[in-house]
Amino acid sequence: MKARDVMVSPVITVKPSSLVKDVAGIFLKRHVSAAPVVDDEGQLVGIVSEGDLLHRQEAGTERKRSWWLRLMTDDDVLARDYTKAHARKVGDLMTRNVITATPETELGDIAMLLEKHAIKRVPIMQDGRLVGIVSRANLIQAVASSRPELQVSCSDENIRDRLLAHLKSQPWAHTTLLNATVNGGVVDLWGQTYSEDEKTAIRVAAEGMPGVHTVNDHLAVRPTAMEAY
């Protein structure tokens, strides 16, 4: 399998000028833990994650070092820590050197990138444009939906493309919370829905795709505000 077979697209992105507070809200609302940062031309310039927001002044979690440790720490490191804790805009705390891959990158190579660089996700680039993102969770989904002696075929790829395109055209489908993998005509649905009705409709849509003979529904319904307490 390749990155194109499991990547999530379209990708939730933010800009360097986005406020850190607003990005934190996006993470919570959209149930994501990171977002690529793109400029006004849509070019990838960085990535911001929950890890960048851990040590913040607003939360009282700013990194604190003892006086002797401060003496042993390089001034540039202390300056970067200060910026991470106090910056108002994403561009000041984002990671700029982003590890990327292409839609044709094998999932084995994606896994090696994640392990080698100790990262949790890889933006997928094609012709200099951001087209998707693959996270650790997407790799786990691929493992969970794998079947012995079955290889991803062109028809599987077409099934996935048609299904996701169809759902994106439906006003009731929240596709930013949805992912699907296809192996040998077997569709595995992953992610969250806003209601049981939406969950059922997504399964029905998958079952109606030409070439599909089985649908495994792993979708979870998001709790309502009342249920969350």
N, C-alpha and C positions, 0 to 999 in steps of 0.2 A: 504494500500500500504506500501511497505517496501523500505529501502534505495536502494536495488538492482534495483527497478523499475524506479528510476529517476536519479541515480548517473551517473556522467560523467566519462567515462573511454575510453582510457587511460588518465592518469593525467599528466599535464605538471609539471615537477619537476625541482629543481635546487639542487646544492650541497653546503655544508658549505663553500667550497673554491671559489664559484662563486663570481665574483665582483658585488658589489651593482649596479654600473652603468649598467652592462650587464643585471642584473635582471630587472631593470627599463625598459630597452629596450624590454625585453621579455614581460613584462606586456602590453606595448603599442602595440607591434606587434601581440601578440596572443589574445588581447582583454580579458585578465584575470586580476583580482585584487589581486591575491595571488597565492602562489605556495608552496606545501609541500617541505621540504628539506630532502633529503635522502643521506646516506653515500655511499661509494664505494660498499658496499654489498647490497644496495637497501633498507636498514632499515630506517624507518622514524625517524628523529632526531629533527625535528622542522618544523616551518612554517613561511614564510615571506609574508607580505601583504603590500598594499599601505600605510596603517597606519604607518608601520615601516619606511617609506621613506618620511613622511610629513615634519619632522624637520631636514633638511639636510643643511650642510654648502654650498654645491654647488649651491643650489637654494636660498640661503640667508634666509632660513626659520628656521634656528637653534633657538631652544627655548631660549628666553631671559627673565630673571627674574630681578626684581628690587633688589637693594642691600639689602633692609630689608627682602624681601621674600627669598633671598639666605641665609640669616642668619637663617631663620626659617626652611629651607629645609635640610633634612639629607644629609650628604656628599655622601652616597651611591647612593641616587637618582640623585644627580648632576653628579656623575661619570657615571651612566647609561645613562643619557641624553647626555653627551659628547660622549659616545660610539655610541649611535644612530645617532648622527649628523656627526661623523667623520669616522666611521668604513668603511674599504674598502671591507671587505668580509662579506658575508651573515651570516656566522656562528657567528659573533660577535653581530649581532642585531636581529637575528631571535627569535621568541618565542619558547622556548624549551618544555614547558609543554603543549602538544597538546591534545585537547579533540578529541577523535575518536569514531567511531561506527563500526558496522559490517554490511554486506549486509542484514542480517535478522532483523536489527533494524527497528521498526515501524516508519513511518514518524511522528507520533505524538510525539514519544520520541525524534526524531531528532529536532523537533521544540522546545521542552522543553530544550534541550541542548543549542540550539542557544540563546534562551531567557535567560536562567539561567546564562550562561557564557558571555553574551553580545558579541557573535562572529557571523561571517557571513557565516561560512562554516565549515564542518566537514569531515576530511579525513575518508575513509572507509577502514578498515583493515580486512584481512582474513588470518588466520594462520600466523600472524606476517608480512604479506606483504600488501603494499598499492595497492588496487585494484580499487579505485574510489574516488570521492569526491562529496558531496552533499552541495549545497549552498542555500541561501535564495531564489534565483531565481528559482532553481529547485523545491522547495516547492510551489512557486507561480504557476509554470507551472502545477504542479499536481492539484492544485485547479482549475486553468482555464480549464483543460481538464477533470475534473470530471463530471460524469453523474449520476443522481439519480438512485438508485436501481440496480446499476451495480457494481460488485465486480471484482477486479483483479483476473484473473484465470491463470491457468498454461499455457493455450493456448496463453493468452495475453503476458505472460512472454517469451514464445518461439518466438512469432512474433517479439517482440522487439529485442531479442537476434539475431535472423536470419537477421533482417533488418540491425542492426548495424554492424554485421559481414560482410554482403554482401557489405555495403558501404565502410567499411574499406579495402576491397579487390579491390576497384575501384581506379585507379590512379587519377581520376579527382575529387574525393570527399575529401573535407577538414573536416574530422570527428572531429577534435579537437574543431571546432566551432559549432558542431551539437549535438542536443539532441532530443530524441523522447520519448513520453509516449504513452502507449496503454491501452485502457479501452474498454472491450467488442468488440474487433475487430476494434475499432476506433483509428486511429493513429493521434497524434498531433505532428507535426514537429516544432522544435524550433531552434533558433540560426541564424547564418549568413552564406552566401555563397559568393563566389568571383564573380559570374556572374548570369544572368538570366538563362543561359543554364544549369549551375550546379543546380540551384534552381529547374528547371523543371525536370532534370534527377533524383534528389532526390525524388521528388514527384512521378514520374513514378515508381521508384524502390519500394517505399512504397506501391503504388497501386497494384504492381505485387506480393506482398507477400501473400502466401496462408493464408486464414483466415481473411484478411483485407477486410472490406466492405465500409469503409469511411476513407478519409485522409483529415485532416485539416492542411493547410499549413500556418504556422506563420513565415516562414523563411524571413529574410531581406537580401537584397543584399548590400554588403559593398560598400561604395562610393569609386570611383577612386581617385587618388591623385589630379586630377584637380577639381573634384567635391567637395573635402573636403575644398577647399578655398572659 
